[in-house]
Amino acid sequence: MEFKVLTVGDVVGNPGMDRISRSLRKLRRSTGADFVVVNGENASVVGLIPSQAEEILDAGADVITMGNHTFGKREITDYLDDCPQILRPANYAPQVPGRGWGIYESRAGDVAVIDLIGRCNMDYGPDNPFLLVEKILKEITAKIILVEIHAEATSEKLAMGYMLDGRVSAVWGTHTHVPTADAQVLPKGTGYVTDLGMTGPKNSILGIKPQLSIAKFRGDLTERYRWADGPTKLEAVLFTIDSATGKCLKAERVDQWD
């Protein structure tokens, strides 16, 4: 049986939230997706609050993943322990709130989702994601296993994909907010894409007003980042998986642009 997983790039600000609320359920229906994972760590530009998490879940997501901005809004701290559908990076320090992976029910049986954060050029010192994911996999019996790596370096994401090739159903990257054109099935049957992209303002720099990012790179006095206005986009990848084997059959972009 074919099992379709829709993975949606980082939701940025109110424009991204609006796009998710009005488009996700329709996209889920039109693609025939059985399971949906959305990265929500930038819903408040830096962080996510509980009401936004509930809105994303109500819009049709099964799991919300996070990244380096997991604790950008402290309101989410207690909520992470209470809501198993939100995952923060598994390789964060073990004393922080929340969980880094979970098992979820679906029409094809159990689906495992693992959230990881990279270390290259990231301002964090988490556990090594390559070593930790090996430990996690020993605890998982599900056929369908999905892995997100929230990372800056494309090489780090590719390395994770090839290391897990044939051992998990799909690996995808987030964080850089720029969609990559390499959606593919790796040689041993794992679906892969280096970066999903983002959901939010189309005419922006990573969802932010262009002039704010330009000022930073020029060395001007900077202002607080604010999301851009105007048309929006939703960038995503659809993985088609053989539920009997857990192997990926197809990986394809299903982006939507205004």
PyMOL commands that set and color helices and strands:
alter all, ss='L'
color gray80, all
select helices_A, chain A and resi 13-31+50-58+76-82+129-137+154-164+210-218
alter helices_A, ss='H'
color red, helices_A
select strands_A, chain A and resi 2-8+10-11+35-39+63-65+86-87+101-104+111-117+144-150+170-174+184-185+191-193+198-201+232-234+236-242+248-253+256-257
alter strands_A, ss='S'
color yellow, strands_A
deselect
rebuild
show_as cartoon
